[in-house]
Amino acid sequence: MATVEIEYCVPCGFLERAEDVQHALLTNFGAELDRVALVTGDHGVLEVRVDGETVFEKGEDEYDVDGITREVRGRL
């Protein structure tokens, strides 16, 4: 079972994006995940980690829920 953390910037209003990713991951991999946690942050952060390993970072990758889902699938 894997643990996923989605850290998002509260002041930037990234909650909806984080929730979209959370919903997609739970829908696709719910039985394979121990937890999908939303973690509040700031300074423009939007980052997805699987068992502590970053699979998506807003500063380096384009926001794409399907792309993030594929990256998570590769770590499961």
C-alpha positions in Angstrom: 0.0 0.0 0.0 1.4 3.4 -1.0 0.9 6.8 0.7 0.4 9.8 -1.5 0.7 13.4 -0.4 -0.5 16.4 -2.4 0.9 19.6 -1.1 -0.8 22.7 -2.4 -0.5 26.5 -2.1 -3.4 27.8 0.0 -2.9 31.5 -0.9 -2.7 30.6 -4.6 -6.1 28.9 -4.5 -4.7 25.5 -5.6 -7.1 23.5 -3.4 -9.4 22.7 -6.3 -6.4 21.3 -8.3 -5.3 19.3 -5.4 -8.8 17.9 -4.9 -9.0 17.0 -8.6 -5.8 15.0 -8.3 -6.9 13.4 -5.1 -10.2 12.3 -6.6 -8.5 10.9 -9.8 -6.0 8.9 -7.7 -8.7 7.5 -5.3 -10.9 6.6 -8.3 -8.2 4.8 -10.1 -6.1 3.3 -7.4 -8.2 3.4 -4.2 -7.5 -0.3 -3.3 -3.8 0.1 -3.8 -3.4 3.3 -1.6 -3.1 3.5 2.1 -3.7 7.3 2.1 -4.1 10.3 -0.2 -3.4 13.3 2.0 -3.8 17.0 1.2 -1.0 19.0 2.8 -1.3 22.8 3.0 1.6 24.9 1.8 2.4 28.3 0.3 4.9 30.0 -2.1 3.1 28.5 -5.2 3.7 24.9 -4.3 1.8 22.1 -6.0 3.6 18.8 -5.5 2.6 15.2 -5.5 4.7 12.6 -3.6 4.3 8.8 -3.5 6.0 7.3 -0.5 8.1 10.5 -0.1 9.3 10.5 -3.8 8.2 13.5 -5.8 6.3 12.5 -9.0 5.0 15.9 -9.9 6.1 19.5 -9.1 4.4 22.5 -10.6 7.6 24.4 -11.2 9.0 21.6 -13.4 5.9 19.9 -14.9 2.8 21.1 -16.6 -0.4 20.5 -14.6 -2.2 17.5 -16.1 -4.3 15.2 -13.9 -4.0 12.3 -16.4 -0.2 12.8 -16.5 0.0 12.8 -12.7 -2.1 9.7 -12.6 0.3 7.9 -15.0 3.3 8.9 -12.9 1.6 7.6 -9.7 0.7 4.3 -11.6 4.4 3.9 -12.4 5.2 4.0 -8.7 2.6 1.4 -7.6 
